[in-house]
Amino acid sequence: MAAKQKRKLEDLSVDEFLVSGFDSPDEDESEEETPKQKKKKKAEPPTNEKKGKASEHKEQLSRLKNKDPEFYKFLEENDQSLLNFDDTDSSEEEEDGNKYHKLPAELEEAISEEDDEEEHTASKKTKKAVESIKVTDKMIEEWRAALRKDPTPRLFREVTQAFKAAVATTKGEGVGQCRYKVADSSVFNALILLCIREIHLALQKLLNVKPNKDQNKLVLPSSSPRWQRNLNDIKMYLGGVVQLLSCLTETTVITAVLKHVNQLVPYYLCLPKQCRHLLKQLLKQWSTGEETGRVLSFLALNKICRHKQEAYLNIILKQMYISYVQNCKFTSPNALPMINFMQRTLTEMYALDTHVSYQQAFIYIRQLAIHLRNAMTMKKKETHQAVYNWQFIHCLYLWCRVLSTLYPSDVLQPLIYPLCQVILGTIKLKSIIRMYCFRIHCLHALLDIGSNIVGLNPTGNFLLDTKIIQQVDFNKKPGRMSKKPINFAVILKLNKVNLMEKAYKDGLIDQLYDLMLEYFHTQAYSIGFPELALPTIVQLKAFLKECKVANYSKPMRQLLEKIQENSSYITGRRQKAAFGVADSAAVAAWEKQTQQEGTPLTRYYSQWKKLREKEIQLEISGKERKMEDLDLPEIKRRKIQERKAEDKEEFKGLFQSDSDSDDSDTGLKIKSKKSNQESDEDEDLSDGSDEEGSEEEDSADDDDDEEDEEASTAPQPLSSAALIKLAEGEEDVVEDLQLSDED
């Protein structure tokens, strides 16, 4: 038996059979190798190992053909590829192929990876560019008709792809990545107009979304069963609208797109990512856009916050407040309407949720208090500048408006007292004359918050405590005249030159008059008005005794009369009351009835307010008052040529002239007063005579003595000169003052 026996043929698999030898089992068992034969085999190099695997396998198959022709025939019929293969390889090639590298017959050019990538992308772009379809006006008309008739998902996808290509052109991006191509400006405008007008209604039909009868409840399109099928196209379209809005500069186009955005707000609410991108553009338009764009942006922001308060309200309020502070850094007559609009809209947003508003108001009012505390303790220029600026003032205005508008509110009411303390501390920070404008702004802020809040009366005391009337000397003549009045609404600090101008005192009187009138108007129906107005009455009487300038004393005297009239009216009504002071319910009912009936001061204030609003509108618009608005009487004047012809006919007989022509010159001898000597001077009394010379001659003629008149050789020209003066000079004045019969 051999040391190792081979397995029988029937026990081998096909693969083992092909790899193993082809000796029969009898031969394997009978034949045994002697030790001498083994040594010879070890000494001789194996011939099979030198051959390649392919050639060795070929020999095995040839032996298989001789030993088992039936199996070989079976292989020929079922698997020819197993028998027909290339046997050109050798063992040396296989052994040396992994060790040594064979040079190719021809060398290829070296190409970098970057060049390869560029060629690859360029080939893709050119391929897609060839495939892109150019949008035409005819295609847009077909899309419009189809969208109106029966919109389908495929049609909506085509319009969305075309819209994407149009938006890509606004940023200079290539349209090769898009299915469509928009190359003409007219086609671009028509496509944008198509989307703005038709897409919203088409989406409603496509998703079968029906609007809710209750406008406060919003139907989200994500509730439609067709939402998932069109989701990718809707995302693409909403993203394109935001991208288009960020690239536009024309006001009319921005307005149209913002109107479309207001229609698409329910779709943005279903997609948080697209909604966040939209909010950035809406906040930008709200803070820096034109008037119509600001309003439309605010409507969209308000709509989003009303239906998704938990997700967006806190973030939007913070961003709106930051934008408001950034836009209030500088104030001008043109910027005031924008600042007032931002204050009103912010107040509307804070009214949506008072709890969120309280958190933010507490933080920002505390921030103002910290700036004030640093200015009061450190007393440095930097800390004072943190308070004396427009941003600080407009923040005070904003929070006064918010708290007074949302009053009564149990949530926000605790913030009223700290805000008033911040304003009062700001007023006391500096009391120099140059800062009176800043203090007047603080008083206006106090007046805003005190006019709507019952029981709050901080303004009246500080109108007296400022003592502006006593510190400014209104009797002193101004050092210089100014061309334009000072607009206190856009000024915080005055310089020394402004303090010397007459316009400063005029504007200061107007501001004090306005503040006192507005304050007493808010308290005109109060049962304690006589006691409340007594200190102001005393102060105004003292001012009228000292002030000798009628322009300053006249408005203050008028204000004093109105306050005294209202005080006597309240006193008369109060004497008829049958309840006591402690009965608060009866007092409130009495004040309400008095307010409904009206008082002398409230009636006067209503008339004054109308005129004041017109003046403010003129100041904001920058227009000057026209002469037509003054309703002056019409003056009819005759033409100069007709008047001269009548004068010649009327005074023709007074002149003695040898010439028949009316244009001949007449020599007149006039005695001069300065030389006290008689001198004959030839005076030209033609129609173009100088007025100054005639005035000197008239004054000289009036002062001459009777002796000089008797000594004069030609007394007649003197009387004629006076008549000519009357005809040419004084008659003009009479005609100017003569009114028409209609007037």
C-alpha positions in Angstrom: 0.0 0.0 0.0 1.3 3.4 -0.7 1.7 6.0 2.1 -0.9 8.1 0.5 -3.8 6.7 -1.4 -5.7 8.7 -4.0 -9.5 9.0 -3.8 -11.6 7.1 -6.2 -12.9 8.7 -9.4 -16.5 8.5 -8.4 -15.8 10.4 -5.1 -14.3 13.4 -6.9 -16.2 16.6 -7.9 -15.8 18.1 -11.4 -13.4 20.8 -10.3 -11.3 18.3 -8.3 -11.4 15.9 -11.2 -10.1 18.6 -13.6 -7.3 19.6 -11.3 -6.2 16.1 -10.1 -4.4 13.5 -12.1 -6.0 11.1 -14.5 -4.5 7.8 -13.3 -6.9 4.9 -12.6 -7.3 3.7 -9.0 -5.8 0.3 -9.9 -2.7 1.8 -11.2 -2.3 4.0 -8.3 -2.7 1.2 -5.8 -0.3 -1.2 -7.6 2.4 1.2 -8.5 4.7 2.1 -5.6 7.7 4.3 -5.7 11.0 3.1 -4.4 13.3 5.4 -2.4 15.8 5.5 -5.3 13.1 6.8 -7.7 12.1 9.4 -5.1 15.7 10.6 -4.9 15.8 10.8 -8.7 12.6 12.9 -8.8 14.0 15.2 -6.2 17.2 15.7 -8.1 15.4 16.3 -11.5 13.5 19.5 -11.8 9.8 19.0 -12.3 8.8 19.5 -15.9 5.2 20.2 -15.1 6.0 23.1 -12.8 7.9 24.8 -15.7 4.8 24.7 -17.9 2.1 27.2 -17.5 -1.2 26.3 -15.9 -3.1 26.7 -19.2 -0.8 24.2 -21.1 -0.8 21.8 -18.2 -4.6 21.9 -18.2 -4.6 21.4 -21.9 -2.6 18.2 -21.6 -4.9 16.9 -18.8 -7.9 17.4 -21.1 -6.2 15.6 -23.9 -5.6 12.6 -21.6 -9.2 12.8 -20.5 -10.2 12.4 -24.1 -8.3 9.1 -24.4 -9.3 7.7 -21.0 -13.0 8.8 -20.8 -14.3 9.7 -24.3 -17.9 9.8 -23.1 -17.3 12.4 -20.5 -15.2 14.4 -23.0 -18.0 14.3 -25.5 -20.4 15.5 -22.8 -18.1 18.5 -22.2 -18.0 19.3 -25.9 -21.7 19.4 -26.2 -22.4 21.4 -23.0 -19.4 23.7 -22.4 -17.2 24.5 -25.4 -15.5 27.4 -23.6 -14.0 25.0 -21.1 -12.2 23.1 -23.8 -11.3 26.0 -26.2 -8.9 28.4 -24.5 -5.6 30.0 -25.2 -2.6 28.0 -24.0 0.2 30.4 -25.1 1.1 31.3 -21.6 4.2 29.8 -19.9 5.3 29.3 -16.4 8.2 31.7 -16.8 5.8 34.5 -17.9 3.5 33.7 -14.9 6.5 33.7 -12.5 8.2 36.7 -13.8 5.0 38.7 -14.7 4.5 39.8 -11.1 8.2 40.6 -10.6 9.1 42.6 -13.7 7.2 45.2 -15.7 7.1 45.0 -19.4 7.1 48.2 -21.4 4.2 48.8 -23.8 4.8 49.0 -27.5 3.6 52.6 -27.6 3.8 55.3 -24.9 0.6 57.3 -24.0 0.6 61.0 -23.3 0.4 62.0 -19.6 -3.0 63.6 -18.6 -3.5 65.2 -15.1 -6.5 64.4 -12.9 -7.7 68.0 -13.1 -7.7 68.0 -16.9 -9.5 64.7 -16.8 -12.2 66.1 -14.5 -12.5 69.3 -16.5 -13.0 67.3 -19.7 -15.5 65.1 -17.9 -17.6 68.0 -16.6 -17.3 69.9 -19.9 -18.5 66.9 -21.8 -21.5 66.6 -19.4 -22.3 70.3 -19.7 -22.1 70.3 -23.4 -24.3 67.2 -23.5 -26.9 68.8 -21.2 -26.7 72.2 -23.0 -27.5 70.4 -26.2 -30.5 68.8 -24.5 -31.8 72.1 -23.0 -35.0 73.4 -24.6 -35.3 77.1 -25.4 -38.4 78.7 -23.9 -40.5 80.7 -26.3 -43.6 82.9 -26.1 -45.7 80.2 -27.8 -44.7 77.7 -25.1 -45.7 80.2 -22.3 -49.1 80.7 -23.9 -49.7 77.0 -24.1 -48.7 76.6 -20.5 -51.0 79.4 -19.4 -54.0 77.8 -21.2 -53.2 74.4 -19.8 -52.8 75.7 -16.2 -56.1 77.4 -16.4 -57.9 74.5 -17.9 -56.5 71.3 -16.3 -53.2 71.5 -14.5 -51.3 68.1 -14.2 -48.2 67.1 -12.3 -46.2 66.8 -15.5 -47.3 70.3 -16.6 -46.4 71.8 -13.2 -43.0 70.1 -13.4 -42.3 71.7 -16.8 -43.3 75.2 -15.7 -41.2 74.7 -12.5 -38.1 73.7 -14.6 -38.6 76.7 -16.8 -39.0 79.0 -13.8 -35.8 77.5 -12.3 -33.9 78.3 -15.5 -35.2 81.9 -15.5 -34.2 82.4 -11.9 -30.7 81.0 -12.7 -30.1 83.8 -15.2 -30.7 86.5 -12.5 -27.5 85.5 -10.7 -25.4 84.9 -13.8 -25.5 81.1 -13.4 -25.3 78.9 -16.4 -28.6 77.4 -17.6 -26.8 74.2 -18.8 -27.9 72.4 -15.6 -31.5 73.1 -16.3 -33.9 71.4 -18.7 -35.0 74.7 -20.2 -33.2 77.8 -21.3 -34.4 81.4 -21.1 -32.4 83.7 -23.3 -34.7 86.6 -24.0 -35.8 89.3 -21.6 -39.3 89.4 -22.9 -39.6 85.7 -22.4 -38.2 86.1 -18.9 -40.8 88.7 -18.0 -43.6 86.6 -19.5 -42.6 83.5 -17.6 -42.3 85.3 -14.3 -45.7 86.9 -14.9 -47.2 83.5 -15.7 -45.9 82.0 -12.4 -47.1 85.0 -10.4 -50.6 84.9 -11.8 -51.4 81.3 -12.5 -49.3 79.0 -10.2 -51.3 79.6 -7.0 -54.6 78.7 -8.5 -53.1 75.8 -10.4 -51.6 74.4 -7.2 -55.0 74.6 -5.5 -56.6 72.7 -8.4 -53.7 70.2 -8.5 -53.7 69.4 -4.8 -57.5 69.9 -4.5 -57.1 72.3 -1.6 -60.2 74.2 -0.7 -60.0 77.4 1.4 -61.6 77.4 4.8 -64.6 79.5 5.3 -63.1 80.8 8.6 -60.3 83.1 7.6 -58.5 82.7 10.9 -58.1 79.0 10.3 -55.5 78.1 7.7 -55.7 74.9 5.6 -52.3 73.5 5.0 -51.7 71.9 1.6 -49.7 69.1 3.2 -53.1 67.6 4.2 -53.8 66.8 0.6 -53.2 63.1 -0.6 -51.4 64.5 -3.7 -48.9 66.4 -1.6 -46.1 63.8 -1.7 -46.3 63.3 -5.4 -45.7 67.0 -6.1 -43.4 67.7 -3.2 -40.1 67.9 -5.0 -41.5 70.3 -7.6 -43.1 72.5 -5.0 -39.8 72.7 -3.1 -38.0 73.7 -6.3 -40.6 76.4 -7.0 -40.6 77.9 -3.5 -36.8 78.0 -3.4 -36.8 79.7 -6.8 -39.3 82.4 -5.6 -37.0 83.2 -2.6 -33.9 83.3 -4.9 -35.8 85.6 -7.3 -36.8 87.9 -4.4 -33.2 88.2 -3.3 -32.0 89.3 -6.7 -34.7 91.9 -7.6 -34.1 95.7 -7.5 -37.1 97.1 -9.3 -39.8 98.2 -6.9 -42.8 97.2 -9.0 -41.5 93.7 -9.6 -40.6 93.3 -5.9 -44.2 94.3 -5.0 -45.7 91.7 -7.4 -43.5 89.0 -6.1 -44.3 89.8 -2.4 -48.0 89.7 -3.2 -47.4 86.2 -4.7 -45.4 85.3 -1.5 -48.4 86.2 0.6 -50.5 83.7 -1.4 -47.8 81.0 -0.9 -47.4 81.3 2.8 -49.4 78.1 3.6 -46.9 76.1 1.4 -43.9 77.7 3.1 -45.4 76.7 6.5 -45.3 73.1 5.4 -41.6 73.3 4.5 -39.4 74.6 7.4 -36.2 75.0 5.3 -37.8 77.1 2.6 -39.7 79.0 5.3 -36.4 80.0 7.0 -34.9 81.3 3.8 -38.1 83.3 3.1 -38.0 84.9 6.5 -34.6 86.3 5.9 -35.7 88.0 2.7 -38.9 89.3 4.3 -37.0 90.8 7.2 -34.7 92.5 4.7 -37.6 93.9 2.8 -39.4 95.0 5.9 -36.3 97.0 7.2 -34.8 98.4 4.0 -37.4 98.2 1.2 -39.8 100.7 -0.3 -43.1 101.6 1.4 -45.3 99.1 -0.4 -42.7 96.3 0.0 -42.5 97.0 3.7 -46.2 96.6 4.2 -46.4 93.4 2.1 -43.4 91.9 4.0 -45.0 92.7 7.3 -48.3 91.1 6.3 -46.4 87.9 5.3 -44.4 87.9 8.6 -47.6 88.5 10.6 -49.3 85.7 8.8 -46.5 83.2 9.4 -46.3 84.1 13.1 -50.1 83.9 13.7 -50.2 80.3 12.4 -46.7 79.1 13.7 -46.1 81.1 16.9 -44.2 78.5 18.7 -41.8 77.9 15.8 -41.1 81.4 14.5 -42.5 84.2 16.7 -39.6 84.5 19.1 -37.0 84.4 16.4 -38.8 87.0 14.2 -39.4 89.4 17.1 -35.7 89.4 17.9 -34.6 90.0 14.3 -37.2 92.7 13.8 -36.0 94.5 17.0 -32.4 94.3 15.9 -33.3 95.6 12.4 -35.3 98.4 14.0 -32.3 99.5 16.2 -30.0 99.4 13.2 -32.3 101.6 11.1 -32.7 104.2 14.0 -29.0 105.1 14.1 -29.6 108.3 12.1 -32.8 110.3 12.0 -34.0 112.8 9.3 -37.3 114.1 8.1 -37.3 111.5 5.3 -36.5 108.6 7.8 -39.2 109.5 10.4 -42.1 107.9 8.5 -40.1 104.7 8.1 -39.2 104.6 11.8 -42.9 105.3 12.8 -44.0 102.4 10.5 -41.5 100.0 12.1 -42.7 101.1 15.6 -46.4 100.4 14.7 -45.7 97.0 13.0 -43.5 95.9 15.9 -46.3 96.8 18.3 -48.6 94.6 16.3 -46.2 91.7 16.4 -45.7 92.0 20.2 -49.5 91.9 20.6 -49.6 88.4 19.2 -48.3 86.8 22.4 -47.8 88.9 25.5 -45.8 86.2 27.3 -43.1 86.2 24.6 -43.3 90.0 24.5 -42.7 90.3 28.2 -39.5 88.2 28.0 -38.0 90.3 25.3 -39.2 93.7 26.7 -37.8 92.8 30.1 -34.4 92.1 28.5 -34.2 95.2 26.3 -35.6 97.6 28.9 -33.0 96.2 31.4 -30.3 96.9 28.7 -31.4 100.5 28.5 -31.3 100.8 32.3 -27.7 99.4 32.3 -26.6 102.0 29.8 -28.1 104.7 32.0 -26.6 103.4 35.2 -23.1 103.3 33.6 -23.6 106.9 32.4 -24.6 108.0 35.9 -21.8 106.2 37.8 -18.8 106.4 35.5 -19.5 109.9 34.0 -17.3 109.3 31.0 -17.7 110.5 27.4 -18.2 106.9 26.1 -20.9 106.1 28.7 -22.8 109.3 28.0 -22.7 108.7 24.3 -24.3 105.3 24.9 -27.4 107.2 26.2 -27.4 110.4 24.2 -28.0 108.9 20.8 -31.0 108.3 18.5 -31.1 104.5 19.1 -31.6 105.0 22.8 -34.4 107.6 22.2 -36.2 105.5 19.6 -36.0 102.4 21.8 -37.8 104.4 24.6 -40.4 105.5 22.0 -40.9 101.9 21.0 -41.5 100.5 24.4 -43.7 103.4 25.4 -45.8 102.7 22.4 -46.0 99.0 23.1 -46.9 99.3 26.7 -49.5 102.0 26.2 -51.1 100.2 23.2 -51.3 96.8 24.9 -52.6 98.4 28.1 -54.4 97.0 30.1 -52.4 93.8 30.2 -51.6 91.9 33.4 -48.5 90.4 31.8 -46.9 93.7 30.6 -48.1 96.0 33.3 -45.1 95.4 35.7 -42.8 96.9 33.0 -44.4 100.3 33.1 -42.8 101.5 36.3 -39.2 100.5 35.4 -39.6 102.1 31.9 -40.8 105.4 33.4 -37.9 105.4 35.9 -35.4 104.9 33.0 -36.9 107.9 31.2 -36.9 110.1 34.3 -33.3 109.2 35.0 -32.4 110.1 31.5 -34.0 113.5 31.9 -32.0 114.2 35.1 -28.7 113.0 33.6 -27.8 116.5 32.2 -29.5 119.8 32.5 -27.5 122.0 30.1 -29.3 124.2 27.6 -27.7 122.4 24.6 -29.4 119.1 25.6 -33.0 120.6 25.8 -33.9 118.8 22.6 -33.0 115.5 24.1 -35.1 116.2 27.2 -38.0 117.3 25.0 -37.9 113.9 23.3 -38.0 112.2 26.7 -41.0 114.3 27.7 -42.7 113.2 24.5 -42.0 109.6 25.4 -43.5 110.1 28.8 -46.5 111.8 27.3 -47.0 108.8 25.0 -47.1 106.3 27.8 -49.1 108.5 30.2 -51.8 109.5 27.7 -53.3 105.9 27.5 -52.6 104.6 31.0 -55.0 105.6 33.8 -53.4 107.0 37.0 -50.0 107.7 35.4 -49.1 111.3 35.4 -45.3 111.8 35.2 -45.2 114.4 32.5 -46.8 117.4 34.2 -44.3 117.6 37.0 -41.3 117.3 34.7 -42.6 120.1 32.5 -42.2 122.3 35.5 -39.1 120.7 36.9 -37.2 121.3 33.6 -37.6 125.1 34.2 -36.8 125.7 30.5 -38.9 128.9 30.6 -36.8 130.4 33.5 -33.4 129.4 32.2 -33.8 130.8 28.7 -33.8 134.6 28.4 -36.4 135.3 25.8 -36.1 139.0 26.1 -32.5 139.0 24.8 -32.1 139.8 21.2 -30.8 137.0 19.0 -27.2 137.2 17.9 -28.0 136.1 14.3 -30.8 135.3 12.1 -31.4 131.9 10.6 -32.8 131.1 7.1 -34.7 128.0 8.1 -36.5 127.1 11.4 -35.0 124.4 13.6 -36.8 121.0 13.3 -36.7 119.7 16.9 -38.1 116.3 15.8 -34.8 115.4 14.1 -32.3 117.1 16.5 -30.8 115.8 19.7 -28.1 118.3 20.5 -27.7 122.0 19.6 -24.4 123.8 19.1 -23.5 127.3 20.3 -24.4 128.9 17.0 -28.0 127.5 17.2 -28.4 128.9 20.7 -27.7 132.4 19.3 -30.3 132.1 16.5 -33.8 133.4 16.7 -35.2 130.1 15.3 -34.0 128.4 18.5 -36.3 130.5 20.7 -39.2 130.3 18.3 -38.9 126.5 18.1 -38.5 126.2 21.9 -41.7 128.1 22.5 -43.6 126.0 20.0 -42.3 122.8 21.6 -43.3 123.9 25.1 -46.7 125.0 23.8 -47.3 121.6 22.1 -46.2 119.6 25.1 -48.4 121.5 27.6 -51.4 121.5 25.4 -51.2 117.7 24.7 -50.6 117.0 28.4 -53.5 119.1 29.6 -55.7 117.6 26.9 -55.2 114.2 28.3 -56.3 115.5 31.8 -59.0 117.9 30.7 -61.9 115.7 31.9 -60.2 114.8 35.2 -62.1 115.8 38.3 -58.8 117.2 39.8 -57.9 119.3 36.8 -58.0 122.7 38.7 -55.5 121.5 41.3 -53.4 119.8 38.6 -53.2 123.0 36.5 -52.6 125.4 39.3 -48.7 125.2 39.3 -48.6 125.6 35.5 -50.9 128.7 35.7 -48.6 130.3 38.3 -45.6 129.6 36.2 -47.2 131.0 33.0 -48.2 134.2 34.7 -44.7 134.7 35.9 -43.4 134.2 32.4 -45.8 136.7 30.9 -44.7 139.3 33.4 -41.1 139.0 32.5 -41.3 138.4 28.7 -41.7 141.5 26.6 -41.6 139.9 23.2 -45.0 139.6 21.7 -44.2 136.6 19.5 -43.3 134.6 22.6 -45.9 135.9 25.1 -48.9 135.7 22.7 -49.0 131.8 22.4 -48.4 131.4 26.1 -51.1 133.8 27.0 -53.5 131.9 24.7 -52.6 128.6 26.4 -53.1 130.2 29.8 -56.5 131.4 28.9 -57.6 127.9 27.6 -56.3 126.2 30.8 -58.1 128.7 33.0 -61.3 128.3 31.0 -61.2 124.5 31.3 -60.4 124.8 35.0 -63.4 127.0 35.7 -65.6 124.6 33.6 -64.5 121.6 35.7 -65.0 123.6 38.9 -68.5 124.5 38.0 -69.4 120.9 37.1 -67.7 119.6 40.2 -69.8 121.9 42.5 -73.0 120.2 41.2 -71.7 116.7 42.0 -73.6 114.9 44.8 -70.9 112.3 45.6 -67.8 112.3 47.8 -64.1 112.1 46.8 -63.8 108.6 48.3 -66.5 107.2 45.9 -64.1 106.0 43.1 -66.9 104.4 41.0 -68.9 107.7 41.0 -65.8 109.7 40.2 -64.9 107.4 37.2 -68.5 107.7 35.9 -68.4 111.5 36.3 -65.1 111.7 34.3 -66.4 109.4 31.6 -69.5 111.5 31.2 -67.4 114.7 31.1 -65.1 113.2 28.5 -68.1 112.3 26.3 -69.6 115.7 26.5 -66.3 117.5 25.9 -64.6 120.4 27.6 -63.4 123.8 26.2 -59.8 122.5 26.1 -60.6 119.3 24.3 -62.6 121.2 21.6 -59.7 123.6 21.1 -57.2 120.8 21.0 -59.2 119.0 18.2 -59.0 122.1 16.0 -55.3 122.7 16.8 -54.5 119.0 16.1 -55.8 119.2 12.5 -53.6 122.2 11.7 -50.6 120.6 13.4 -50.9 117.4 11.4 -50.9 119.4 8.2 -47.8 121.2 9.2 -46.1 117.9 10.1 -47.0 116.4 6.8 -45.5 119.4 5.0 -42.3 119.0 7.1 -42.1 115.3 6.4 -42.7 115.7 2.6 -40.3 118.7 2.5 -42.8 120.9 0.7 -43.1 124.6 1.3 -46.4 126.3 1.8 -47.7 127.7 -1.4 -49.2 131.2 -1.9 -52.5 129.6 -3.1 -53.0 128.0 0.3 -53.2 131.4 2.0 -56.4 132.5 0.4 -55.3 136.1 -0.2 -57.6 138.6 -1.9 -57.1 139.0 -5.6 -55.5 142.3 -6.8 -56.2 143.5 -10.3 -53.5 145.7 -11.8 -53.5 147.5 -15.1 -50.7 147.2 -17.5 -47.9 149.7 -17.4 -48.3 150.9 -21.0 -52.0 151.7 -20.5 -51.3 153.5 -17.2 -48.6 155.6 -18.8 -50.8 156.6 -21.7 -53.6 157.7 -19.3 -51.0 159.8 -17.4 -49.9 161.5 -20.5 -53.4 162.4 -21.6 -54.3 163.6 -18.1 -51.3 165.9 -17.5 -50.8 167.0 -21.1 -52.1 170.5 -20.5 -49.7 171.1 -17.6 -46.6 171.3 -19.8 -45.7 174.2 -22.1 -43.7 172.9 -25.0 -43.2 174.4 -28.5 -42.8 171.0 -30.0 -45.9 169.1 -31.0 -44.4 165.7 -30.1 -45.2 164.2 -26.7 -41.8 162.7 -26.3 -39.9 166.1 -26.2 -37.8 166.8 -23.1 -38.7 169.7 -20.9 -35.9 171.5 -18.9 -36.7 172.2 -15.3 -34.7 174.4 -12.9 -34.5 173.0 -9.4 -32.7 174.7 -6.5 -30.4 172.5 -4.5 -30.6 172.6 -0.7 -27.1 171.3 0.1 -25.2 174.1 -1.7 -27.7 176.8 -0.4 -27.1 178.5 -3.7 -29.4 178.9 -6.6 -28.3 176.7 -9.5 -30.1 175.8 -12.6 -30.2 172.1 -13.4 -31.7 170.5 -16.4 -33.9 167.6 -15.2 -35.1 165.0 -17.6 -38.8 164.3 -16.8 -39.2 161.6 -19.4 -41.0 158.3 -18.7 -37.8 156.6 -17.8 -36.7 159.0 -15.0 -34.9 157.7 -11.9 -37.1 157.2 -8.8 -34.2 158.0 -6.4 -33.6 161.4 -8.1 -37.3 162.2 -7.9 -37.3 161.4 -4.2 -34.4 163.7 -3.5 -36.0 166.5 -5.5 -39.3 166.1 -3.6 -37.6 166.3 -0.3 -35.7 169.4 -1.4 -38.9 171.0 -2.6 -40.7 170.4 0.6 -37.9 172.0 2.7 -37.5 175.1 0.6 -38.5 178.4 2.2 -41.1 180.8 0.8 -38.4 183.2 -0.1 -36.6 180.7 -2.2 -39.9 179.9 -4.0 -40.4 183.7 -4.8 -36.9 184.0 -6.0 -37.2 181.0 -8.2 -37.5 182.0 -11.8 -39.7 178.9 -12.8 -42.1 178.0 -10.1 -44.4 176.0 -12.4 -42.1 173.0 -12.9 -42.0 172.4 -9.1 -45.8 171.9 -8.9 -45.7 169.8 -12.1 -43.0 167.6 -10.6 -45.1 167.0 -7.5 -48.0 166.0 -9.7 -45.8 163.7 -11.8 -44.7 162.1 -8.6 -48.2 161.6 -7.4 -49.2 160.2 -10.8 -46.2 157.8 -11.1 -45.4 156.9 -7.6 -48.2 157.3 -5.1 -50.9 156.3 -7.6 -49.2 152.9 -7.9 -49.6 152.4 -4.2 -53.2 153.3 -4.3 -53.8 150.9 -7.2 -52.0 148.1 -5.4 -54.2 148.4 -2.4 -57.4 148.7 -4.5 -59.3 145.4 -4.4 -61.5 143.9 -7.0 -65.3 144.1 -6.8 -65.4 140.3 -6.2 -63.2 140.5 -3.1 
